[in-house]
Amino acid sequence: MGGNSCEYCAYFVYDEEYEEYECQVAMDEDDLYRLEMTKHKECPYFRAGDEYLIARKQ
């Protein structure tokens, strides 16, 4: 998706049951269609992942 890579997104998590990564943003069919039809291929739901967030809260 252009400038925002899913690999660095906080919503891109590993599903142990299916043994693959998936996007966990709650989108309906209209949102998905709009995302695929835009000229700009950057995900509007991208949020930079922060793997140290939990450690800072401890």
PDB file of N, CA, C and O in Angstrom:
ATOM      1  N   MET A   1       0.814  -1.204   0.000  1.00  0.00           N
ATOM      2  CA  MET A   1       0.000   0.000   0.000  1.00  0.00           C
ATOM      3  C   MET A   1       0.849   1.257   0.000  1.00  0.00           C
ATOM      4  O   MET A   1       0.703   2.093   0.891  1.00  0.00           O
ATOM      5  N   GLY A   2       1.685   1.404  -0.923  1.00  0.00           N
ATOM      6  CA  GLY A   2       2.424   2.651  -1.063  1.00  0.00           C
ATOM      7  C   GLY A   2       3.363   2.947   0.076  1.00  0.00           C
ATOM      8  O   GLY A   2       4.183   2.108   0.447  1.00  0.00           O
ATOM      9  N   GLY A   3       3.250   4.162   0.646  1.00  0.00           N
ATOM     10  CA  GLY A   3       4.164   4.628   1.668  1.00  0.00           C
ATOM     11  C   GLY A   3       3.975   3.994   3.032  1.00  0.00           C
ATOM     12  O   GLY A   3       4.873   4.077   3.869  1.00  0.00           O
ATOM     13  N   ASN A   4       2.848   3.372   3.280  1.00  0.00           N
ATOM     14  CA  ASN A   4       2.595   2.753   4.573  1.00  0.00           C
ATOM     15  C   ASN A   4       2.621   1.239   4.424  1.00  0.00           C
ATOM     16  O   ASN A   4       1.698   0.645   3.868  1.00  0.00           O
ATOM     17  N   SER A   5       3.667   0.628   4.917  1.00  0.00           N
ATOM     18  CA  SER A   5       3.802  -0.811   4.798  1.00  0.00           C
ATOM     19  C   SER A   5       3.047  -1.510   5.917  1.00  0.00           C
ATOM     20  O   SER A   5       3.156  -1.131   7.083  1.00  0.00           O
ATOM     21  N   CYS A   6       2.288  -2.523   5.560  1.00  0.00           N
ATOM     22  CA  CYS A   6       1.526  -3.288   6.557  1.00  0.00           C
ATOM     23  C   CYS A   6       2.440  -3.915   7.600  1.00  0.00           C
ATOM     24  O   CYS A   6       2.032  -4.100   8.746  1.00  0.00           O
ATOM     25  N   GLU A   7       3.659  -4.241   7.220  1.00  0.00           N
ATOM     26  CA  GLU A   7       4.590  -4.879   8.145  1.00  0.00           C
ATOM     27  C   GLU A   7       4.864  -4.021   9.376  1.00  0.00           C
ATOM     28  O   GLU A   7       5.201  -4.556  10.433  1.00  0.00           O
ATOM     29  N   TYR A   8       4.726  -2.709   9.261  1.00  0.00           N
ATOM     30  CA  TYR A   8       5.014  -1.804  10.362  1.00  0.00           C
ATOM     31  C   TYR A   8       3.760  -1.267  11.029  1.00  0.00           C
ATOM     32  O   TYR A   8       3.843  -0.381  11.880  1.00  0.00           O
ATOM     33  N   CYS A   9       2.610  -1.787  10.659  1.00  0.00           N
ATOM     34  CA  CYS A   9       1.343  -1.284  11.182  1.00  0.00           C
ATOM     35  C   CYS A   9       0.959  -2.005  12.475  1.00  0.00           C
ATOM     36  O   CYS A   9       1.177  -3.209  12.606  1.00  0.00           O
ATOM     37  N   ALA A  10       0.395  -1.275  13.413  1.00  0.00           N
ATOM     38  CA  ALA A  10      -0.023  -1.845  14.689  1.00  0.00           C
ATOM     39  C   ALA A  10      -1.192  -2.809  14.522  1.00  0.00           C
ATOM     40  O   ALA A  10      -1.404  -3.662  15.383  1.00  0.00           O
ATOM     41  N   TYR A  11      -1.949  -2.697  13.444  1.00  0.00           N
ATOM     42  CA  TYR A  11      -3.103  -3.567  13.214  1.00  0.00           C
ATOM     43  C   TYR A  11      -2.738  -4.869  12.504  1.00  0.00           C
ATOM     44  O   TYR A  11      -3.596  -5.736  12.334  1.00  0.00           O
ATOM     45  N   PHE A  12      -1.490  -5.020  12.091  1.00  0.00           N
ATOM     46  CA  PHE A  12      -1.039  -6.192  11.351  1.00  0.00           C
ATOM     47  C   PHE A  12      -0.484  -7.194  12.359  1.00  0.00           C
ATOM     48  O   PHE A  12       0.648  -7.051  12.820  1.00  0.00           O
ATOM     49  N   VAL A  13      -1.277  -8.201  12.700  1.00  0.00           N
ATOM     50  CA  VAL A  13      -0.894  -9.138  13.763  1.00  0.00           C
ATOM     51  C   VAL A  13      -0.883 -10.573  13.256  1.00  0.00           C
ATOM     52  O   VAL A  13      -1.530 -10.909  12.263  1.00  0.00           O
ATOM     53  N   TYR A  14      -0.138 -11.402  13.957  1.00  0.00           N
ATOM     54  CA  TYR A  14       0.000 -12.807  13.594  1.00  0.00           C
ATOM     55  C   TYR A  14      -1.156 -13.613  14.179  1.00  0.00           C
ATOM     56  O   TYR A  14      -1.431 -13.533  15.376  1.00  0.00           O
ATOM     57  N   ASP A  15      -1.822 -14.379  13.341  1.00  0.00           N
ATOM     58  CA  ASP A  15      -2.908 -15.259  13.752  1.00  0.00           C
ATOM     59  C   ASP A  15      -2.343 -16.674  13.867  1.00  0.00           C
ATOM     60  O   ASP A  15      -2.010 -17.302  12.862  1.00  0.00           O
ATOM     61  N   GLU A  16      -2.239 -17.167  15.102  1.00  0.00           N
ATOM     62  CA  GLU A  16      -1.643 -18.480  15.322  1.00  0.00           C
ATOM     63  C   GLU A  16      -2.485 -19.613  14.748  1.00  0.00           C
ATOM     64  O   GLU A  16      -1.943 -20.640  14.341  1.00  0.00           O
ATOM     65  N   GLU A  17      -3.799 -19.440  14.712  1.00  0.00           N
ATOM     66  CA  GLU A  17      -4.670 -20.484  14.183  1.00  0.00           C
ATOM     67  C   GLU A  17      -4.421 -20.719  12.691  1.00  0.00           C
ATOM     68  O   GLU A  17      -4.342 -21.864  12.246  1.00  0.00           O
ATOM     69  N   TYR A  18      -4.297 -19.638  11.924  1.00  0.00           N
ATOM     70  CA  TYR A  18      -4.075 -19.738  10.479  1.00  0.00           C
ATOM     71  C   TYR A  18      -2.590 -19.671  10.103  1.00  0.00           C
ATOM     72  O   TYR A  18      -2.226 -19.888   8.947  1.00  0.00           O
ATOM     73  N   GLU A  19      -1.735 -19.369  11.092  1.00  0.00           N
ATOM     74  CA  GLU A  19      -0.298 -19.255  10.892  1.00  0.00           C
ATOM     75  C   GLU A  19       0.069 -18.254   9.799  1.00  0.00           C
ATOM     76  O   GLU A  19       0.884 -18.541   8.922  1.00  0.00           O
ATOM     77  N   GLU A  20      -0.547 -17.077   9.868  1.00  0.00           N
ATOM     78  CA  GLU A  20      -0.247 -15.998   8.925  1.00  0.00           C
ATOM     79  C   GLU A  20      -0.609 -14.663   9.557  1.00  0.00           C
ATOM     80  O   GLU A  20      -1.343 -14.593  10.542  1.00  0.00           O
ATOM     81  N   TYR A  21      -0.072 -13.611   8.961  1.00  0.00           N
ATOM     82  CA  TYR A  21      -0.386 -12.257   9.433  1.00  0.00           C
ATOM     83  C   TYR A  21      -1.666 -11.773   8.781  1.00  0.00           C
ATOM     84  O   TYR A  21      -1.982 -12.147   7.651  1.00  0.00           O
ATOM     85  N   GLU A  22      -2.408 -10.928   9.511  1.00  0.00           N
ATOM     86  CA  GLU A  22      -3.631 -10.356   8.967  1.00  0.00           C
ATOM     87  C   GLU A  22      -3.858  -8.964   9.533  1.00  0.00           C
ATOM     88  O   GLU A  22      -3.370  -8.624  10.611  1.00  0.00           O
ATOM     89  N   CYS A  23      -4.603  -8.173   8.789  1.00  0.00           N
ATOM     90  CA  CYS A  23      -4.964  -6.833   9.224  1.00  0.00           C
ATOM     91  C   CYS A  23      -6.220  -6.929  10.082  1.00  0.00           C
ATOM     92  O   CYS A  23      -7.214  -7.523   9.665  1.00  0.00           O
ATOM     93  N   GLN A  24      -6.178  -6.346  11.281  1.00  0.00           N
ATOM     94  CA  GLN A  24      -7.315  -6.441  12.179  1.00  0.00           C
ATOM     95  C   GLN A  24      -8.103  -5.140  12.300  1.00  0.00           C
ATOM     96  O   GLN A  24      -8.735  -4.888  13.326  1.00  0.00           O
ATOM     97  N   VAL A  25      -8.067  -4.328  11.271  1.00  0.00           N
ATOM     98  CA  VAL A  25      -8.888  -3.117  11.255  1.00  0.00           C
ATOM     99  C   VAL A  25     -10.319  -3.531  10.937  1.00  0.00           C
ATOM    100  O   VAL A  25     -10.556  -4.316  10.019  1.00  0.00           O
ATOM    101  N   ALA A  26     -11.263  -3.005  11.693  1.00  0.00           N
ATOM    102  CA  ALA A  26     -12.673  -3.331  11.467  1.00  0.00           C
ATOM    103  C   ALA A  26     -13.193  -2.504  10.290  1.00  0.00           C
ATOM    104  O   ALA A  26     -13.565  -1.342  10.454  1.00  0.00           O
ATOM    105  N   MET A  27     -13.215  -3.114   9.102  1.00  0.00           N
ATOM    106  CA  MET A  27     -13.706  -2.450   7.888  1.00  0.00           C
ATOM    107  C   MET A  27     -14.921  -3.205   7.375  1.00  0.00           C
ATOM    108  O   MET A  27     -15.001  -4.430   7.469  1.00  0.00           O
ATOM    109  N   ASP A  28     -15.857  -2.453   6.834  1.00  0.00           N
ATOM    110  CA  ASP A  28     -16.963  -3.123   6.157  1.00  0.00           C
ATOM    111  C   ASP A  28     -16.659  -3.155   4.654  1.00  0.00           C
ATOM    112  O   ASP A  28     -15.611  -2.675   4.223  1.00  0.00           O
ATOM    113  N   GLU A  29     -17.557  -3.710   3.873  1.00  0.00           N
ATOM    114  CA  GLU A  29     -17.316  -3.852   2.429  1.00  0.00           C
ATOM    115  C   GLU A  29     -17.147  -2.509   1.737  1.00  0.00           C
ATOM    116  O   GLU A  29     -16.349  -2.387   0.807  1.00  0.00           O
ATOM    117  N   ASP A  30     -17.892  -1.495   2.182  1.00  0.00           N
ATOM    118  CA  ASP A  30     -17.784  -0.164   1.576  1.00  0.00           C
ATOM    119  C   ASP A  30     -16.405   0.441   1.820  1.00  0.00           C
ATOM    120  O   ASP A  30     -15.815   1.036   0.918  1.00  0.00           O
ATOM    121  N   ASP A  31     -15.890   0.287   3.046  1.00  0.00           N
ATOM    122  CA  ASP A  31     -14.560   0.804   3.357  1.00  0.00           C
ATOM    123  C   ASP A  31     -13.495   0.117   2.504  1.00  0.00           C
ATOM    124  O   ASP A  31     -12.598   0.774   1.975  1.00  0.00           O
ATOM    125  N   LEU A  32     -13.594  -1.189   2.373  1.00  0.00           N
ATOM    126  CA  LEU A  32     -12.629  -1.945   1.584  1.00  0.00           C
ATOM    127  C   LEU A  32     -12.684  -1.536   0.113  1.00  0.00           C
ATOM    128  O   LEU A  32     -11.641  -1.388  -0.523  1.00  0.00           O
ATOM    129  N   TYR A  33     -13.875  -1.354  -0.428  1.00  0.00           N
ATOM    130  CA  TYR A  33     -14.034  -0.928  -1.819  1.00  0.00           C
ATOM    131  C   TYR A  33     -13.413   0.460  -2.021  1.00  0.00           C
ATOM    132  O   TYR A  33     -12.681   0.686  -2.984  1.00  0.00           O
ATOM    133  N   ARG A  34     -13.711   1.377  -1.108  1.00  0.00           N
ATOM    134  CA  ARG A  34     -13.178   2.737  -1.196  1.00  0.00           C
ATOM    135  C   ARG A  34     -11.652   2.729  -1.141  1.00  0.00           C
ATOM    136  O   ARG A  34     -10.993   3.475  -1.866  1.00  0.00           O
ATOM    137  N   LEU A  35     -11.099   1.883  -0.281  1.00  0.00           N
ATOM    138  CA  LEU A  35      -9.655   1.779  -0.144  1.00  0.00           C
ATOM    139  C   LEU A  35      -9.014   1.268  -1.431  1.00  0.00           C
ATOM    140  O   LEU A  35      -7.958   1.756  -1.834  1.00  0.00           O
ATOM    141  N   GLU A  36      -9.638   0.300  -2.069  1.00  0.00           N
ATOM    142  CA  GLU A  36      -9.091  -0.271  -3.295  1.00  0.00           C
ATOM    143  C   GLU A  36      -9.261   0.640  -4.505  1.00  0.00           C
ATOM    144  O   GLU A  36      -8.490   0.529  -5.458  1.00  0.00           O
ATOM    145  N   MET A  37     -10.238   1.531  -4.500  1.00  0.00           N
ATOM    146  CA  MET A  37     -10.517   2.386  -5.648  1.00  0.00           C
ATOM    147  C   MET A  37      -9.837   3.753  -5.592  1.00  0.00           C
ATOM    148  O   MET A  37      -9.941   4.523  -6.547  1.00  0.00           O
ATOM    149  N   THR A  38      -9.146   4.070  -4.503  1.00  0.00           N
ATOM    150  CA  THR A  38      -8.499   5.378  -4.413  1.00  0.00           C
ATOM    151  C   THR A  38      -7.249   5.419  -5.287  1.00  0.00           C
ATOM    152  O   THR A  38      -6.595   4.399  -5.508  1.00  0.00           O
ATOM    153  N   LYS A  39      -6.933   6.603  -5.775  1.00  0.00           N
ATOM    154  CA  LYS A  39      -5.731   6.787  -6.582  1.00  0.00           C
ATOM    155  C   LYS A  39      -4.488   6.660  -5.716  1.00  0.00           C
ATOM    156  O   LYS A  39      -3.481   6.095  -6.144  1.00  0.00           O
ATOM    157  N   HIS A  40      -4.558   7.185  -4.500  1.00  0.00           N
ATOM    158  CA  HIS A  40      -3.435   7.116  -3.578  1.00  0.00           C
ATOM    159  C   HIS A  40      -3.514   5.785  -2.842  1.00  0.00           C
ATOM    160  O   HIS A  40      -4.523   5.480  -2.205  1.00  0.00           O
ATOM    161  N   LYS A  41      -2.476   5.017  -2.928  1.00  0.00           N
ATOM    162  CA  LYS A  41      -2.492   3.676  -2.347  1.00  0.00           C
ATOM    163  C   LYS A  41      -1.936   3.632  -0.928  1.00  0.00           C
ATOM    164  O   LYS A  41      -1.282   2.661  -0.546  1.00  0.00           O
ATOM    165  N   GLU A  42      -2.189   4.668  -0.153  1.00  0.00           N
ATOM    166  CA  GLU A  42      -1.776   4.657   1.241  1.00  0.00           C
ATOM    167  C   GLU A  42      -2.971   4.317   2.107  1.00  0.00           C
ATOM    168  O   GLU A  42      -4.066   4.838   1.901  1.00  0.00           O
ATOM    169  N   CYS A  43      -2.761   3.452   3.067  1.00  0.00           N
ATOM    170  CA  CYS A  43      -3.843   3.002   3.938  1.00  0.00           C
ATOM    171  C   CYS A  43      -4.210   4.100   4.935  1.00  0.00           C
ATOM    172  O   CYS A  43      -3.340   4.570   5.669  1.00  0.00           O
ATOM    173  N   PRO A  44      -5.472   4.518   4.980  1.00  0.00           N
ATOM    174  CA  PRO A  44      -5.876   5.559   5.928  1.00  0.00           C
ATOM    175  C   PRO A  44      -5.922   5.053   7.367  1.00  0.00           C
ATOM    176  O   PRO A  44      -6.028   5.852   8.297  1.00  0.00           O
ATOM    177  N   TYR A  45      -5.844   3.754   7.560  1.00  0.00           N
ATOM    178  CA  TYR A  45      -5.906   3.167   8.898  1.00  0.00           C
ATOM    179  C   TYR A  45      -4.529   2.873   9.482  1.00  0.00           C
ATOM    180  O   TYR A  45      -4.420   2.393  10.610  1.00  0.00           O
ATOM    181  N   PHE A  46      -3.473   3.162   8.710  1.00  0.00           N
ATOM    182  CA  PHE A  46      -2.112   2.862   9.160  1.00  0.00           C
ATOM    183  C   PHE A  46      -1.801   3.563  10.467  1.00  0.00           C
ATOM    184  O   PHE A  46      -2.031   4.762  10.625  1.00  0.00           O
ATOM    185  N   ARG A  47      -1.272   2.788  11.399  1.00  0.00           N
ATOM    186  CA  ARG A  47      -0.798   3.338  12.674  1.00  0.00           C
ATOM    187  C   ARG A  47       0.519   2.650  12.963  1.00  0.00           C
ATOM    188  O   ARG A  47       0.578   1.423  13.035  1.00  0.00           O
ATOM    189  N   ALA A  48       1.567   3.422  13.129  1.00  0.00           N
ATOM    190  CA  ALA A  48       2.888   2.848  13.343  1.00  0.00           C
ATOM    191  C   ALA A  48       2.870   1.960  14.571  1.00  0.00           C
ATOM    192  O   ALA A  48       2.407   2.371  15.635  1.00  0.00           O
ATOM    193  N   GLY A  49       3.368   0.752  14.428  1.00  0.00           N
ATOM    194  CA  GLY A  49       3.425  -0.181  15.547  1.00  0.00           C
ATOM    195  C   GLY A  49       4.472   0.255  16.553  1.00  0.00           C
ATOM    196  O   GLY A  49       5.496   0.832  16.185  1.00  0.00           O
ATOM    197  N   ASP A  50       4.218  -0.017  17.803  1.00  0.00           N
ATOM    198  CA  ASP A  50       5.144   0.346  18.866  1.00  0.00           C
ATOM    199  C   ASP A  50       5.322  -0.883  19.748  1.00  0.00           C
ATOM    200  O   ASP A  50       4.543  -1.116  20.672  1.00  0.00           O
ATOM    201  N   GLU A  51       6.356  -1.667  19.453  1.00  0.00           N
ATOM    202  CA  GLU A  51       6.552  -2.910  20.173  1.00  0.00           C
ATOM    203  C   GLU A  51       6.979  -2.706  21.617  1.00  0.00           C
ATOM    204  O   GLU A  51       6.964  -3.661  22.393  1.00  0.00           O
ATOM    205  N   TYR A  52       7.359  -1.493  22.005  1.00  0.00           N
ATOM    206  CA  TYR A  52       7.770  -1.230  23.376  1.00  0.00           C
ATOM    207  C   TYR A  52       6.659  -0.593  24.212  1.00  0.00           C
ATOM    208  O   TYR A  52       6.898  -0.232  25.364  1.00  0.00           O
ATOM    209  N   LEU A  53       5.478  -0.451  23.674  1.00  0.00           N
ATOM    210  CA  LEU A  53       4.369   0.204  24.381  1.00  0.00           C
ATOM    211  C   LEU A  53       4.019  -0.524  25.670  1.00  0.00           C
ATOM    212  O   LEU A  53       3.828   0.116  26.704  1.00  0.00           O
ATOM    213  N   ILE A  54       3.933  -1.835  25.629  1.00  0.00           N
ATOM    214  CA  ILE A  54       3.575  -2.600  26.816  1.00  0.00           C
ATOM    215  C   ILE A  54       4.678  -2.505  27.876  1.00  0.00           C
ATOM    216  O   ILE A  54       4.392  -2.380  29.067  1.00  0.00           O
ATOM    217  N   ALA A  55       5.925  -2.566  27.441  1.00  0.00           N
ATOM    218  CA  ALA A  55       7.037  -2.487  28.396  1.00  0.00           C
ATOM    219  C   ALA A  55       7.086  -1.162  29.127  1.00  0.00           C
ATOM    220  O   ALA A  55       7.455  -1.123  30.301  1.00  0.00           O
ATOM    221  N   ARG A  56       6.722  -0.073  28.461  1.00  0.00           N
ATOM    222  CA  ARG A  56       6.717   1.242  29.107  1.00  0.00           C
ATOM    223  C   ARG A  56       5.627   1.343  30.161  1.00  0.00           C
ATOM    224  O   ARG A  56       5.776   2.091  31.128  1.00  0.00           O
ATOM    225  N   LYS A  57       4.532   0.605  29.994  1.00  0.00           N
ATOM    226  CA  LYS A  57       3.422   0.678  30.951  1.00  0.00           C
ATOM    227  C   LYS A  57       3.689  -0.130  32.211  1.00  0.00           C
ATOM    228  O   LYS A  57       2.994   0.045  33.211  1.00  0.00           O
ATOM    229  N   GLN A  58       4.679  -1.006  32.181  1.00  0.00           N
ATOM    230  CA  GLN A  58       4.967  -1.852  33.350  1.00  0.00           C
ATOM    231  C   GLN A  58       5.731  -1.101  34.416  1.00  0.00           C
ATOM    232  O   GLN A  58       6.051  -1.667  35.461  1.00  0.00           O
TER     233      GLN A  58
END
